Amino acid sequence: MPDKGIQLYTRYPLINILTYNGVTILHYALGGTGIIIGYNSWIGVVAGVIYLLFSFGEMYIHMPLKVCPDCVYYSLKNSLCISGLNVVSRKVTKEGNTKDFSNRAKGFLCPNNLYIASLVIPVIAIIPALIINFSFVLLALLLVIVGLLVFRFFVIFPKIACVHCRAQKICPQAQQMGFNN
């Protein structure tokens, strides 16, 4: 539960946005690299490229088209959310309804599940590759990816992103973390 004195941001500081996107991009890039290296064949290359297309597409195309239009940051004047994607969304799609924002967590293939999948897929894919084709480089990649995942869930969300978000009251993710009280 957040401290009552925590500031909610209309415009996230640049360092927060860079941290969020930097960790996201690094996670996806290392995940794709790990899959490619781990399977060390054309199958690994195809699987790694598919993962990269899926993860970057889900975050940087799907989110601005499907989630951002319903977020409070879309309609807040001069706002900048933690990912900065509300600015992109405003340029490519029309405003949605904030009452529909919680739909991001409804259904098997909902945006929240796809987002989590984009973070977990490389871990799940690299473990068998590590067994089949062990290398210390692949092990290091897996450990870094797991570290980035832990950092996201225990630092970025509760201390950098969600704790300062103006969508706390309607965001299913913030509700799960207790930020909506």
N, C-alpha and C positions, 0 to 999 in steps of 0.2 A: 504494500500500500504506500503510495507516495506521501511525502511530507507536504503538509498544507502550504508551506512557503515556497514550494517549487514553482518556478516560472513556466507558464505555457507559452510556447513560441508561435508567433504568427509567421515569422521568418527565422528559420533555423540558421545558426551561425555556419559559415562556410566550412569550418573545421569539422563540424558534425556531419555535414553533407558529404564532404570528402572522405571521412572515416567510413560512413555507411556504404557509399558507393565503392570505395577502394576495397573494403573487405568483401563486398559482394562480387566485384569483378575478379579479385584475386581468387576467391573461392571457386568461381566458375572456371576460370582459366586453369587453375591447378587441378580441378576435378577432371576437366577434359584431357589435360596432359597426362594425368594418372591413368585414365582409362586407355588412352593411346599407348602409353609405355607399358602398361600392365598386360595388355593382350598381344603386344608386339607382332601384329600381323594386320592384314587389310581389315579384319573384323574389328580390331581395336581402333583403327583409324575411323572406320564407319561409325562405330559406337561412340567414340569420342566426339566426332563432328556432330552427330545427332544430339548428343548431350549438350554440346555448346550451343547449337541452334535452339534447342528446347529451353535451356536455362536463360540465355540472354533474351530470347524471344518472349518468354514468360514474363520476365522482369521489365524489360525495356520496350516491349510492344503491347503485350496483353494487359499489363497493369494500367498503363496510361489510357488504353481504350476501354477497359471494362471496370476497373476499380476507381481510378482517380476521378472520373466525372461525378461520382456519388460522394466523394470525400468533401469535408468542410473546407479543406485547403483549396479546392477548385474555385469556390465562390468567394473566399476571403480576399479582399482587395490587397494587392501588393504582398501576397503570401508566398512562402517557399517552404515546402514540406521537407522532411528528412531526406527523401530521395531526390527531390527537385523535379520529380515527374509530374507534379501538378501543373508546372509551367508548360511542359511538353503537351500534356493532355489538353490544356486550354487552346493550343494551336491546332490540334488535330481532331477534336471531337466536341460535341455540344455538352453543356452541363446536364448532369443527371439529377437525382433526388437523394438527398442525404439520408432519407428514411430507408433507402435501398442499400446503404453502405454495408450493413450487416450481412447482406446476401453474399458478400465475398467469402463467407465461411459456410455456405449452404450447398450441399450436394457433394458427391464423390469427386467430381472434377472441378470443384470450385477454385477460385484464384488462391485462396489460402493453402489448400492442399497441393496445388501445383507449385506454389512457392516453396513449401516445405519439401516437396519431392525434388525440386531443383537443388536443394541443399544436401539432401540425404542420398540421392542417387550415386554420387561418386564414392561415398563411403561403402555403400552396398556393392557397387561394381568392382571396387579396388580390392576388397577383402579376398574374393575368390582368385583374382588375378595374382595377388600376393602369394597365395598358396600354390598356384600353378607355376608362376614365373617369379619366384622371390628375387628381390634385389633391395639393397639398402636405400637406393634412390626412391623406389616405389614405397617402401616403408616410411621414409621421411615425408613423402608427399601425403600419404594417408594420415600421418600424425599431424602435419600442418593443417590439412583440411578439417580434421576433427577439432584441432585447436581453434580454427576460425569459426567453426560451428558453435563451440562452447563459448568463445568470445562474443559471438552474436547474441546468444541466448542469455548470458550472464552479465554482459557489459553493455553492448550496444542497445538492446531493447530496454532494459530497466534503467540505465544510467544516461544514455545519450539520445535515444529516439523516443520511445513510448512515454517516458516520464514527463516529457515536455510537449507532448502532442495535444492539439486542440480537438482531436477526434476521439479522445479517450472514452467519452460517454457512449459513443455509438460503435466503437471498434471492437469486434469479437476477440481480437488478439489482446487488446488492452484489458478487456473484461476478464479474460483468462488469467492475466497477471495481477488482477486486483486494482487496476488504475482507474476504474470507472466509479469508484466510491467518492 
